Amino acid sequence: MLLRLTSVAFATVFIFTACNTNKNTPESGKNAEQGLAIDTNAKVAVSPQEQRIQKLEFNFTPGETIRYKMEQKDEIVQDDSIRVVNNTTLFYTKHIVSNKDGVVNFTITYDSIKVHQKAPSMGTMPANEIKFNSTDSSSKGNKDYAVFNSIIGNPVTITMNSKGRIEEISGMTPIINAMLKYSPTPNNVSEQQRTQIAEQIKVGMYAQIIQQEQITLPDSTLDSTMSWSRTSPQEIPPFFISNSTIRYNIGNVSKIENHKVADVTATLSGNIELVKTKQPIPVTLKSSSMSGSGKTFIDVDRGYTLLKDTKIMLSIVAESVNPKTKKTEQMKQTKTTIMHVEKLK
């Protein structure tokens, strides 16, 4: 039982993210013509005075269009042997609607989604493989991929403050309506169920993606160390919560094509705790760990990400008592996530 529930817990994140089985697969359409937005080899040194950065914020221009490519690889190891492997590639477009009084409104539209998730049988759970390609005719209109098919091409509006904190995500109704067209009994879906589905998609396909794409900027003026930190809790359903701290530090500052750019390193540390009120079965957390590192190349004047690479590792060792056999079951699970983000032309 513990094996099944915790496998589902770690799987929750990637159920709502898209995956690509081969990074070398040629992209079709406009994605094939897009390259990196800036030549990172064309850095020009700046004076010591220009190296000093005191303030960072997102400064977008209304009407501006920004395109990104995001790749992610997840590997989950269960009891040192059972593995779940996922590879992720997303192409999406952000269109800036307004930027006023420290509040940015923009739409985000997915241009293409690919999914390849492969998991062996685990306990009573059979082996499972998911493949989705939004440009493939076999995936389009397939009711098994209603979420992905409904998201493609439908813009969602995000309200964010100038430091990168998301305040609101709206415009989910067209996506939910499109999903319900795949249901044989759409009228049986209650308003509460619609709301729950919308919230899951908001978090998995929008809030988390934006947070992975960019860094949360400092609230106040930076001191001479040009560093800051962020601490935040995040649920790992169904019965764990992580408390993580990310420390950012600005390293080299330079110019590329008259754009002031900077390397920002990040170090993640934290722990994982048990949420006792949400346990479907009695669980004891024996040990846990969380660590990570990353490097982001940002446009200093605009705040947005040009390039980003991160690696995060989570580990949980837990025990539970099987309600039927009354025997204690132990489970060890680790998850490694490697991510690459790049702004496109």
C-alpha positions as CSV (number, residue, x, y, z in Angstrom):
1,M,0.0,0.0,0.0
2,L,2.8,2.4,0.9
3,L,4.6,1.6,-2.3
4,R,1.5,2.4,-4.4
5,L,0.6,5.6,-2.6
6,T,4.1,7.1,-2.6
7,S,4.7,6.2,-6.2
8,V,1.5,8.2,-7.0
9,A,2.8,11.0,-4.8
10,F,6.0,11.4,-6.8
11,A,4.1,10.9,-10.1
12,T,1.7,13.8,-9.4
13,V,4.1,16.4,-10.6
14,F,4.7,14.9,-14.0
15,I,1.2,13.8,-14.7
16,F,0.4,17.4,-15.6
17,T,3.7,18.1,-17.3
18,A,4.6,17.2,-20.9
19,C,7.5,14.9,-21.8
20,N,9.6,14.1,-24.9
21,T,11.2,10.7,-25.5
22,N,14.0,12.1,-27.7
23,K,15.6,15.5,-27.5
24,N,17.1,15.1,-30.9
25,T,13.7,14.6,-32.6
26,P,13.3,17.4,-35.2
27,E,10.6,19.9,-34.4
28,S,8.0,20.9,-37.0
29,G,6.7,24.2,-38.0
30,K,7.8,27.5,-36.5
31,N,9.6,25.7,-33.6
32,A,12.1,24.2,-36.0
33,E,13.1,27.7,-37.1
34,Q,13.6,29.1,-33.6
35,G,17.0,29.3,-32.0
36,L,18.4,30.8,-28.9
37,A,17.4,34.4,-28.5
38,I,20.9,35.6,-27.7
39,D,24.5,34.6,-28.5
40,T,25.9,33.7,-25.1
41,N,29.4,33.6,-26.6
42,A,29.3,37.3,-27.4
43,K,29.8,38.6,-23.9
44,V,31.5,42.0,-23.5
45,A,33.1,42.9,-20.2
46,V,31.6,45.8,-18.2
47,S,33.2,48.2,-15.7
48,P,33.3,47.4,-12.0
49,Q,30.5,50.0,-11.5
50,E,28.3,48.3,-14.0
51,Q,29.0,44.9,-12.3
52,R,27.2,46.1,-9.2
53,I,23.5,45.3,-9.3
54,Q,21.2,46.8,-6.6
55,K,17.7,46.0,-8.0
56,L,16.0,43.4,-10.1
57,E,12.4,43.3,-11.3
58,F,10.4,42.0,-14.3
59,N,10.0,44.9,-16.7
60,F,8.0,43.8,-19.8
61,T,6.7,45.9,-22.6
62,P,2.9,45.6,-23.4
63,G,2.5,43.9,-26.7
64,E,5.8,42.0,-26.4
65,T,5.9,38.3,-27.3
66,I,8.3,35.9,-25.6
67,R,8.8,32.2,-26.6
68,Y,10.4,29.5,-24.6
69,K,11.5,25.9,-24.9
70,M,11.6,23.8,-21.7
71,E,13.1,20.3,-21.4
72,Q,12.9,18.2,-18.3
73,K,14.0,14.7,-17.3
74,D,12.7,12.9,-14.2
75,E,13.9,9.6,-12.9
76,I,12.3,7.9,-9.9
77,V,14.1,5.0,-8.3
78,Q,11.9,2.7,-6.1
79,D,13.7,0.5,-3.5
80,D,17.0,0.8,-5.5
81,S,15.5,-1.0,-8.6
82,I,12.1,0.0,-9.9
83,R,12.3,3.1,-12.1
84,V,9.9,5.6,-13.6
85,V,11.4,7.6,-16.4
86,N,10.0,10.8,-17.9
87,N,11.4,13.2,-20.5
88,T,9.8,16.5,-21.0
89,T,9.7,19.1,-23.9
90,L,7.4,22.1,-24.0
91,F,7.2,25.0,-26.5
92,Y,5.1,27.9,-25.3
93,T,4.4,31.6,-26.0
94,K,3.9,34.4,-23.5
95,H,2.2,37.6,-24.7
96,I,2.5,40.6,-22.5
97,V,-0.9,42.3,-22.1
98,S,0.0,45.0,-19.5
99,N,2.7,46.1,-17.1
100,K,1.6,48.8,-14.7
101,D,2.1,49.7,-11.0
102,G,4.3,46.6,-10.4
103,V,1.7,44.2,-11.8
104,V,2.3,42.2,-15.0
105,N,-0.6,40.5,-17.0
106,F,0.3,38.1,-19.7
107,T,-1.1,35.1,-21.5
108,I,0.6,31.8,-21.9
109,T,-0.2,29.5,-24.8
110,Y,1.2,26.0,-25.4
111,D,2.4,25.6,-29.0
112,S,3.4,22.0,-28.7
113,I,3.5,19.3,-26.0
114,K,5.2,15.9,-26.1
115,V,4.8,13.2,-23.4
116,H,6.7,10.0,-22.8
117,Q,6.3,8.4,-19.4
118,K,7.3,4.9,-18.8
119,A,6.9,3.0,-15.5
120,P,7.3,-0.7,-14.7
121,S,4.7,-2.7,-12.7
122,M,4.8,-1.7,-9.0
123,G,3.0,-3.9,-6.5
124,T,-0.6,-4.0,-7.7
125,M,0.0,-1.3,-10.2
126,P,0.6,-2.6,-13.8
127,A,3.3,-1.4,-16.1
128,N,2.3,1.8,-17.8
129,E,3.6,3.8,-20.7
130,I,2.2,7.2,-22.0
131,K,3.1,8.7,-25.3
132,F,1.7,12.0,-26.5
133,N,2.8,14.3,-29.3
134,S,0.6,17.2,-30.1
135,T,1.8,17.3,-33.7
136,D,1.0,13.6,-34.2
137,S,-2.4,12.7,-35.7
138,S,-2.6,9.7,-33.5
139,S,-2.5,11.9,-30.4
140,K,-4.9,14.6,-31.6
141,G,-8.5,13.9,-30.6
142,N,-7.4,11.0,-28.4
143,K,-9.6,10.9,-25.4
144,D,-6.8,9.4,-23.3
145,Y,-5.0,12.7,-23.6
146,A,-7.9,15.1,-23.1
147,V,-5.9,17.4,-20.8
148,F,-3.1,17.9,-23.2
149,N,-5.3,18.2,-26.3
150,S,-7.5,20.8,-24.5
151,I,-4.5,22.9,-23.4
152,I,-2.9,23.3,-26.8
153,G,-3.6,26.6,-28.4
154,N,-5.8,27.9,-25.6
155,P,-4.4,31.0,-23.9
156,V,-4.5,31.4,-20.2
157,T,-4.0,34.7,-18.4
158,I,-1.5,35.0,-15.5
159,T,-1.2,38.0,-13.2
160,M,2.2,38.3,-11.6
161,N,4.0,41.0,-9.5
162,S,7.2,42.6,-10.6
163,K,9.2,40.1,-8.4
164,G,7.8,37.0,-10.0
165,R,5.1,36.0,-7.6
166,I,2.0,34.7,-9.3
167,E,-1.2,36.4,-8.0
168,E,-3.9,34.9,-10.2
169,I,-4.4,32.4,-13.1
170,S,-7.6,32.9,-15.1
171,G,-9.2,31.8,-18.4
172,M,-9.6,28.1,-17.6
173,T,-13.2,27.8,-18.8
174,P,-12.4,27.2,-22.5
175,I,-9.9,24.4,-21.5
176,I,-12.4,22.7,-19.1
177,N,-15.1,22.9,-21.7
178,A,-12.8,21.4,-24.3
179,M,-11.9,18.6,-21.9
180,L,-15.6,17.8,-21.2
181,K,-16.1,17.2,-24.9
182,Y,-14.1,14.0,-24.5
183,S,-16.4,12.8,-21.7
184,P,-19.4,10.6,-22.6
185,T,-21.4,12.2,-19.8
186,P,-20.2,15.8,-19.5
187,N,-23.4,16.9,-17.8
188,N,-22.6,14.6,-14.9
189,V,-19.5,16.6,-14.0
190,S,-20.3,18.8,-11.1
191,E,-19.2,22.4,-10.6
192,Q,-17.0,21.3,-7.8
193,Q,-15.3,18.7,-10.0
194,R,-14.8,21.3,-12.7
195,T,-13.2,23.6,-10.1
196,Q,-10.9,20.9,-8.8
197,I,-9.8,19.9,-12.3
198,A,-9.1,23.6,-13.1
199,E,-7.0,24.0,-10.0
200,Q,-4.9,20.9,-10.8
201,I,-4.2,22.2,-14.3
202,K,-3.4,25.7,-13.0
203,V,-0.8,24.4,-10.7
204,G,0.7,21.7,-12.9
205,M,0.7,23.3,-16.3
206,Y,1.0,27.0,-15.5
207,A,2.1,28.0,-12.0
208,Q,4.9,25.3,-11.8
209,I,6.0,25.9,-15.3
210,I,6.4,29.7,-14.8
211,Q,8.2,29.1,-11.5
212,Q,10.6,26.6,-13.3
213,E,11.2,29.0,-16.1
214,Q,12.2,32.0,-14.1
215,I,13.7,32.9,-10.7
216,T,11.8,34.8,-8.0
217,L,13.6,38.2,-7.7
218,P,14.6,39.9,-4.5
219,D,12.0,42.1,-2.7
220,S,14.5,44.7,-1.6
221,T,17.7,46.4,-2.7
222,L,20.6,44.0,-2.9
223,D,23.7,44.5,-0.7
224,S,27.3,44.1,-1.8
225,T,27.0,40.3,-1.8
226,M,24.3,40.5,-4.5
227,S,22.6,37.5,-3.0
228,W,19.1,36.7,-1.6
229,S,17.1,33.7,-0.6
230,R,13.5,32.4,-0.8
231,T,11.8,29.9,1.5
232,S,8.6,28.2,0.6
233,P,6.6,25.0,1.5
234,Q,5.2,22.7,-1.2
235,E,3.0,19.7,-0.9
236,I,4.1,16.3,-2.2
237,P,0.7,14.6,-2.3
238,P,-0.8,12.7,-0.6
239,F,0.9,13.0,2.8
240,F,4.3,14.8,2.6
241,I,5.3,18.5,2.4
242,S,8.7,19.9,1.5
243,N,10.2,23.0,3.1
244,S,12.8,24.4,0.8
245,T,15.2,27.4,0.8
246,I,16.8,28.6,-2.4
247,R,19.8,30.9,-2.1
248,Y,20.6,33.0,-5.2
249,N,23.9,34.8,-6.0
250,I,24.7,37.0,-8.9
251,G,28.1,36.2,-10.4
252,N,29.5,37.6,-13.6
253,V,27.8,40.6,-15.2
254,S,28.4,41.5,-18.8
255,K,26.8,42.8,-21.9
256,I,25.5,41.1,-25.1
257,E,24.2,43.2,-27.9
258,N,23.7,46.1,-25.5
259,H,21.8,43.9,-23.1
260,K,23.1,43.8,-19.6
261,V,23.1,40.2,-18.6
262,A,24.1,38.2,-15.5
263,D,24.9,34.7,-14.3
264,V,22.8,33.8,-11.3
265,T,23.7,30.6,-9.3
266,A,21.1,28.9,-7.1
267,T,21.5,26.4,-4.3
268,L,18.5,24.5,-2.9
269,S,18.3,22.9,0.6
270,G,15.4,21.7,2.7
271,N,13.6,18.9,4.3
272,I,10.5,16.8,3.9
273,E,7.9,16.4,6.6
274,L,4.8,14.3,7.1
275,V,1.4,15.9,7.0
276,K,-0.3,13.7,9.6
277,T,-3.8,15.0,9.0
278,K,-3.7,13.8,5.4
279,Q,-2.6,10.2,5.9
280,P,-4.9,7.6,4.3
281,I,-2.9,5.0,6.2
282,P,-0.5,5.3,9.2
283,V,2.9,6.3,7.8
284,T,6.2,7.0,9.6
285,L,8.9,9.1,7.9
286,K,12.2,7.5,8.7
287,S,14.5,9.9,6.8
288,S,14.4,12.4,3.9
289,S,16.7,14.8,2.0
290,M,16.4,17.5,-0.5
291,S,19.1,19.3,-2.5
292,G,19.7,21.0,-5.7
293,S,21.7,23.5,-7.7
294,G,21.2,25.6,-10.8
295,K,22.5,28.4,-13.0
296,T,20.3,31.0,-14.7
297,F,21.4,33.5,-17.3
298,I,19.1,36.6,-17.0
299,D,18.5,39.9,-18.8
300,V,19.3,42.3,-15.9
301,D,17.1,45.2,-17.2
302,R,14.1,43.0,-18.1
303,G,14.4,40.3,-15.4
304,Y,13.5,37.4,-17.6
305,T,15.4,34.2,-18.2
306,L,17.6,33.7,-21.2
307,L,19.0,30.3,-20.2
308,K,18.5,28.1,-17.2
309,D,19.8,24.7,-16.0
310,T,18.8,23.0,-12.8
311,K,19.2,19.7,-11.0
312,I,17.1,18.7,-8.0
313,M,17.3,15.5,-5.9
314,L,14.6,14.3,-3.4
315,S,14.8,11.2,-1.2
316,I,12.3,9.6,1.2
317,V,12.5,6.5,3.4
318,A,9.2,5.7,5.0
319,E,7.3,2.9,6.8
320,S,3.7,1.9,7.1
321,V,1.7,-1.0,8.6
322,N,-0.3,-3.0,6.1
323,P,-3.9,-2.8,7.3
324,K,-4.6,-6.4,6.1
325,T,-1.4,-8.3,7.0
326,K,-0.4,-6.0,9.9
327,K,3.2,-6.2,8.7
328,T,5.5,-3.3,8.5
329,E,6.4,-2.2,5.0
330,Q,9.4,-0.1,4.2
331,M,9.9,2.0,1.1
332,K,12.8,4.0,-0.2
333,Q,12.3,6.3,-3.1
334,T,14.5,8.9,-4.8
335,K,13.7,11.4,-7.5
336,T,16.2,13.3,-9.7
337,T,15.0,16.1,-12.0
338,I,17.2,17.8,-14.6
339,M,15.8,20.8,-16.4
340,H,16.9,23.1,-19.2
341,V,15.1,26.3,-20.3
342,E,15.9,28.6,-23.1
343,K,14.3,31.8,-24.5
344,L,13.8,31.6,-28.3
345,K,14.0,34.1,-31.0
